[in-house]
């Protein structure tokens, strides 16, 4: 099993799990989401530190959580 993040304008907009039984994950995702291989990035597993979610950013190397909103005093 592999988990992919769909990236648009450096932002994670969708997540999708691809079974190990799928022979070509890139072709599967291209058909599902359209675009090219640069639009989706394989992610760490959910148990690993750094697992992204929708709303995270991608800098080309790492995923980063969104900044929490400031709370007024």
WOQUI-V193098 format. One record per backbone hydrogen bond with DSSP energy under -0.5 kcal/mol. CO is the residue of the C=O (numbers start at 1). NH is the residue of the N-H. Records with the same first field share a line. If there is no record, write none. Layout:
CO: NH, NH
This chain:
2: 18
3: 43
4: 16
5: 7, 41
6: 13, 14
8: 11
10: 58
11: 8, 13
12: 55
14: 6
16: 4
18: 2
19: 22
21: 23
24: 28
25: 29
26: 30
27: 31
28: 32
29: 33, 34
30: 34
36: 39
37: 40
39: 7
41: 5
45: 48
48: 51
53: 56
56: 12
57: 64
62: 59
64: 57
70: 72
